[in-house]
Amino acid sequence: MSFWVKTNYFVKKIFPNYVWDIPNNENKVFLTFDDGPIPEITEWTLEQLKKYDAKATFFCIGNNIEKHPDIFQKIIDDNHAVGNHTFNHLKGWETDTNEYVENTRRCSLFMREKGKGISDKGDTIELFRPPYGKIKPSQSRILRKLGYKIIMWDILSYDFDQTITPEKCLDNVLKNLVNGSIIVFHDNVKAEQNLKYALPKTLAFLKEKGFVCAKID
């Protein structure tokens, strides 16, 4: 099986309005988690991050926040950043533009309503990651005009792919990691086995090598 772990330089150049990585002089990398909050998995993820004094950005689905508002609040209380992943995990390429934009805005409004202390902690829900990384130019254009920052990635761990081994998932991250990388994991059921193997080892590696795990703002 072939897949694209490291985002190609030319893709970043073709789509300059998206954030693919965040170059810096402080040895920072940016762990991100998509699809939560999910009972036990998101909570386990928060425990691992706390062990290593690491901060991250969680791109949450509105429908999951509605089901598990207490876990969403825990993410905020632990001083991580939260981002928008649409209310219903919509695939942009298959969704009408107006419907997609409204679903995204609905998620933002819901997050502000349910997340106590978001604004006063400096976190923003204007961070947006399109589910599956699939978004039409028309959708992107409108969302950016509304003030959203579209956050893509430099490294995709493929933790959600149940055909790869946990060791391969870890290898995807560690072999491609550089200063400023935005790394995608998933706090969902499909990714659980790979995530629970790869995340602690990634955090240990980052600490050993002197990287700082920062949230996106």
C-alpha positions in Angstrom: 0.0 0.0 0.0 1.3 3.5 -0.8 0.3 6.7 0.9 1.5 10.2 1.4 2.8 10.7 4.9 4.9 13.9 4.4 3.1 16.7 2.7 5.0 17.5 -0.6 6.7 20.9 -0.9 4.9 21.6 -4.1 1.5 21.0 -2.6 2.3 23.6 0.1 3.2 26.0 -2.7 0.1 25.3 -4.7 -2.1 26.0 -1.7 -0.4 28.8 0.1 -3.6 29.9 1.9 -3.6 26.8 4.0 -1.3 26.3 7.0 0.8 23.2 6.5 3.6 23.8 9.0 4.6 26.6 11.4 8.3 27.5 11.1 9.8 28.8 14.3 13.1 29.4 16.1 12.0 27.7 19.3 12.2 24.0 18.3 8.4 23.8 18.4 6.2 21.1 16.8 2.5 20.9 16.8 0.5 17.8 17.7 -3.1 17.8 16.5 -5.9 15.4 17.2 -9.0 15.1 15.0 -12.5 13.7 15.5 -13.1 13.9 19.3 -14.1 14.3 21.9 -14.6 10.5 22.5 -14.9 8.9 25.9 -11.8 7.2 27.2 -9.7 7.9 24.1 -9.7 11.7 24.4 -9.3 11.4 28.1 -6.4 8.9 27.7 -4.8 11.3 25.2 -5.0 14.2 27.7 -3.3 12.1 30.3 -0.4 11.3 28.0 0.0 15.0 27.1 0.0 15.9 30.8 2.7 13.4 31.6 5.1 15.1 29.2 3.9 18.7 29.8 2.9 18.8 26.2 0.2 21.1 24.6 -1.8 20.2 21.5 -4.7 21.3 19.3 -7.9 19.3 19.2 -10.1 19.6 16.1 -13.4 18.7 17.5 -16.7 17.5 15.8 -19.7 19.5 17.0 -21.9 16.4 17.2 -19.3 14.7 19.5 -19.1 17.8 21.7 -22.9 17.7 22.0 -22.6 14.1 23.2 -19.6 14.6 25.5 -19.5 18.2 26.6 -17.6 17.3 29.8 -14.7 15.9 27.8 -14.7 19.0 25.6 -14.5 21.1 28.7 -11.6 19.0 30.0 -9.6 19.8 26.8 -10.1 23.5 27.5 -9.4 23.2 31.2 -6.1 21.5 30.4 -5.1 24.6 28.4 -5.0 23.0 25.0 -6.3 24.7 21.8 -9.6 23.7 20.2 -10.4 23.9 16.6 -13.4 23.3 14.3 -13.8 20.0 12.4 -17.4 20.8 11.2 -20.5 19.8 13.2 -21.1 16.5 11.3 -17.7 15.6 9.9 -18.6 16.6 6.4 -16.6 15.7 3.3 -16.3 19.0 1.5 -15.9 17.6 -2.0 -19.3 15.9 -1.6 -21.2 18.7 0.1 -22.9 21.8 -1.2 -20.8 24.9 -0.4 -23.5 26.7 1.5 -24.4 23.6 3.6 -20.7 23.1 4.4 -20.2 26.7 5.5 -23.3 26.7 7.6 -22.3 23.4 9.2 -18.9 24.8 10.1 -20.4 28.0 11.5 -22.9 25.9 13.5 -20.0 24.1 15.1 -18.2 27.3 16.0 -21.3 28.7 17.7 -21.8 25.5 19.5 -18.2 25.4 20.7 -18.4 28.9 22.1 -21.7 28.1 23.8 -20.4 24.9 25.4 -16.8 25.7 26.1 -16.4 27.7 29.3 -13.3 29.8 29.3 -12.3 29.5 25.6 -11.9 33.2 24.9 -10.3 34.2 28.2 -7.6 31.5 27.7 -6.8 32.9 24.3 -7.9 29.8 22.4 -9.7 30.3 19.2 -12.3 28.2 17.4 -11.5 30.0 14.2 -8.9 27.3 13.7 -10.5 24.9 11.1 -9.4 21.6 9.7 -11.5 20.1 6.9 -12.5 16.5 7.5 -10.5 14.1 5.3 -8.5 17.2 4.2 -11.1 17.7 1.4 -12.4 21.1 0.8 -13.6 22.9 -2.3 -12.0 26.2 -3.3 -15.4 27.9 -2.9 -15.7 26.6 0.6 -12.2 27.6 1.5 -12.6 31.1 0.1 -15.8 31.8 2.1 -14.4 30.4 5.4 -11.2 32.3 5.1 -13.2 35.5 4.4 -15.1 34.8 7.6 -11.9 34.7 9.5 -11.1 31.0 9.7 -7.5 29.7 9.5 -7.4 26.5 7.6 -5.0 24.2 9.3 -3.7 21.2 7.3 -0.6 19.2 8.2 3.0 18.4 7.5 2.8 14.8 8.7 -0.1 12.4 8.6 0.5 9.5 11.1 -2.1 7.3 9.4 -3.2 6.1 12.9 -6.7 5.7 11.5 -5.5 3.1 9.0 -6.2 -0.3 10.5 -4.1 -2.1 7.8 -0.8 -0.6 9.1 1.0 -1.7 12.2 1.4 0.5 15.3 5.1 0.4 14.6 4.6 1.8 11.1 2.4 4.5 12.5 5.2 5.6 14.8 7.7 5.4 12.0 5.6 7.7 9.9 5.9 10.4 12.5 9.5 10.0 13.7 11.1 9.7 10.3 9.5 12.8 8.9 9.4 15.1 11.9 11.2 18.5 11.7 11.0 21.8 13.5 7.6 23.4 12.8 5.9 20.2 11.8 2.1 19.9 12.3 1.4 16.3 13.0 -2.1 14.6 12.7 -3.3 12.0 15.1 -6.9 11.0 15.8 -8.7 10.6 19.1 -11.3 8.2 17.7 -12.1 4.5 18.0 -10.7 3.5 14.6 -7.3 4.9 15.5 -7.2 3.7 19.1 -4.7 0.8 18.7 -2.2 2.8 16.7 -2.6 5.9 18.8 -2.0 4.1 22.1 1.2 2.7 20.8 2.6 5.7 18.8 1.6 8.7 21.0 3.6 7.9 24.2 6.7 7.0 22.1 6.3 10.1 20.1 6.1 12.3 23.2 9.1 10.5 24.7 11.1 11.0 21.5 10.2 14.7 21.3 11.2 15.3 24.9 14.5 13.4 24.5 15.4 15.5 21.4 14.5 18.8 23.0 11.3 19.6 21.0 8.6 21.7 22.5 5.0 20.5 21.9 2.9 23.6 21.4 -0.7 24.4 20.6 -1.7 26.3 17.5 -3.0 29.8 18.0 
